[in-house]
Amino acid sequence: AQRVTQPEKLLSVFKGAPVELKCNYSYSGSPELFWYVQYSRQRLQLLLRHISRESIKGFTADLNKGETSFHLKKPFAQEEDSAMYYCALSKNRDDKIIFGKGTRLHILP
Amino acid sequence: NAGVTQTPKFRILKIGQSMTLQCTQDMNHNYMYWYRQDPGMGLKLIYYSVGAGITDKGEVPNGYNVSRSTTEDFPLRLELAAPSQTSVYFCASSQLGQGGYGYTFGSGTRLTVV
């Protein structure tokens, strides 16, 4: 069965420092991968998808099939990046999404 | 442009009571989902539906029931509330399975069972 692992429950980073939120997955096929974000008192929202290869709010994520990872990165953290981040996986575009347990990102002033 | 609407936003139930969490979407999405979010546990899928009249169990369906009589609505029913069902419940919808576009989430219902 597929699984998504986010090893860090909490990550504290100083403003202006680089951010990397780790995500590893287990699935033998070619999954579709996502990062979702939940800001305080807001609903979960899609941050980015690996298939679009986009950069959203300065964040990027590269799929590494060899390491089965999909880490989320940003070169310079901003205070408004403080939120809960969930890595998620789907076997294919017709299947449901499995979420990791989430990492709380706290940006220190 | 409402998207996914959940009601109520908050509810306190006594053990053994029942209630229905409402979810409606106006995007004509075929796929709808119910997740529960517990601290440190991420989101667990309770039930999902791939279209009107079709529902299926997710990871944690025990203690819950769903129905999907229309494309727009996907209510979640708790028949005999238990403290273990204290959680934040999220409804979501998607155009295809997730269609490569991911889900649109509702704002959540915070349920406390005492």
Interface residues (C-beta under 8 A of the other chain):
Chain A: Q6 K9 E32 F34 Y36 Q42 R43 L44 Q45 L46 R49 I51 Y86 A88 S90 N92 R93 D94 D95 K96 I97 I98 F99 G100 K101 G102
Chain B: Y31 Y33 Y35 G40 M41 G42 L43 L45 Y48 G58 F90 A92 L96 G97 Q98 G99 G100 Y101 G102 Y103 F105 G106 S107 G108
